[in-house]
Amino acid sequence: MSELEILSRKMGSFLEREPGHDTIDAGLLTILCCPETHQELKIAAPAVLEKLNELIAAGRLQNRAGRILRDKIDAGLVRADGRYLYPVCENIPVLLVDEAIPLVL
């Protein structure tokens, strides 16, 4: 088994899936941080996700790299200062600075 497969299995043990929702285990959340500032991350409130998805549907939301987002966001992690959300795709947190979504528009 490769190191990547081992890491994937370990990460998978921290992730829980509820029907229709992606959630992150509290144990994993305690070790994750913003890759840019190292601030802690919090699970995004449903109202934040709803507003972002409205902007996505209207074609008016870009990530930090300037790419227009087209796919609905089911879950995300918000940086402690509330400036950026990191999406969670297929139950995997995408902690790349360029993929962060600005929350202060």
C-alpha positions as CSV (number, residue, x, y, z in Angstrom):
1,M,0.0,0.0,0.0
2,S,1.4,3.4,-1.0
3,E,1.9,6.3,1.5
4,L,-0.9,8.2,-0.3
5,E,-3.3,5.3,0.2
6,I,-2.4,5.0,3.9
7,L,-2.9,8.8,4.4
8,S,-6.2,8.6,2.5
9,R,-7.4,5.8,4.8
10,K,-6.3,7.7,7.9
11,M,-8.1,10.9,6.7
12,G,-11.2,8.9,5.8
13,S,-11.4,7.7,9.4
14,F,-11.9,11.3,10.5
15,L,-14.6,12.1,8.0
16,E,-18.2,11.3,8.6
17,R,-20.9,11.3,6.1
18,E,-24.5,12.0,6.8
19,P,-27.2,11.5,4.2
20,G,-27.1,14.6,2.0
21,H,-24.4,16.4,4.0
22,D,-20.7,16.4,4.2
23,T,-19.4,16.9,7.7
24,I,-16.0,16.9,9.3
25,D,-15.1,15.2,12.5
26,A,-14.2,17.4,15.4
27,G,-10.8,15.6,15.7
28,L,-9.8,16.5,12.2
29,L,-11.0,20.0,12.5
30,T,-8.7,20.6,15.5
31,I,-5.6,19.9,13.4
32,L,-6.7,21.7,10.2
33,C,-5.7,25.3,9.7
34,C,-5.6,27.9,7.0
35,P,-2.6,27.2,4.8
36,E,-1.9,30.9,4.4
37,T,-2.3,32.4,7.9
38,H,-2.5,29.2,10.1
39,Q,-5.7,30.5,11.6
40,E,-8.2,27.9,12.8
41,L,-11.1,26.9,10.6
42,K,-14.7,26.5,11.5
43,I,-17.5,24.6,9.7
44,A,-19.4,27.0,7.5
45,A,-23.0,27.8,8.5
46,P,-25.8,26.7,6.2
47,A,-26.7,30.3,5.5
48,V,-23.2,31.1,4.3
49,L,-23.3,28.1,1.9
50,E,-26.8,29.1,0.7
51,K,-25.6,32.6,-0.1
52,L,-22.5,31.4,-1.9
53,N,-24.6,28.9,-3.9
54,E,-26.9,31.7,-5.0
55,L,-23.8,33.7,-6.3
56,I,-22.5,30.5,-8.0
57,A,-25.9,30.0,-9.8
58,A,-25.8,33.6,-10.9
59,G,-22.2,33.2,-12.2
60,R,-21.0,35.9,-9.9
61,L,-18.5,34.0,-7.6
62,Q,-14.8,33.6,-8.1
63,N,-12.1,31.9,-6.0
64,R,-8.9,33.7,-5.2
65,A,-7.3,32.5,-8.4
66,G,-10.0,34.4,-10.3
67,R,-11.7,31.2,-11.6
68,I,-15.5,31.5,-11.8
69,L,-17.1,28.8,-9.7
70,R,-19.8,26.7,-11.4
71,D,-20.3,23.8,-9.0
72,K,-22.5,24.0,-5.9
73,I,-20.8,24.0,-2.5
74,D,-22.1,21.4,-0.1
75,A,-19.7,22.2,2.7
76,G,-16.8,24.4,3.6
77,L,-14.4,25.6,6.3
78,V,-14.3,29.3,7.2
79,R,-11.1,30.9,8.3
80,A,-11.3,32.4,11.9
81,D,-11.2,36.0,10.6
82,G,-14.2,35.2,8.4
83,R,-12.5,36.4,5.2
84,Y,-12.3,33.1,3.3
85,L,-14.0,29.8,2.9
86,Y,-12.2,26.6,1.9
87,P,-14.5,24.3,0.0
88,V,-15.0,20.6,1.1
89,C,-15.3,18.5,-2.1
90,E,-16.4,14.9,-1.9
91,N,-15.8,15.0,1.9
92,I,-12.2,16.3,1.4
93,P,-11.2,19.8,2.6
94,V,-9.5,21.6,-0.3
95,L,-6.9,23.7,1.6
96,L,-5.3,25.5,-1.3
97,V,-4.9,29.3,-1.1
98,D,-6.0,29.7,-4.7
99,E,-9.2,27.7,-4.1
100,A,-10.3,29.8,-1.2
101,I,-13.5,31.7,-1.7
102,P,-13.7,35.3,-0.5
103,L,-16.5,36.0,1.9
104,V,-15.9,39.7,2.1
105,L,-17.2,40.9,-1.3
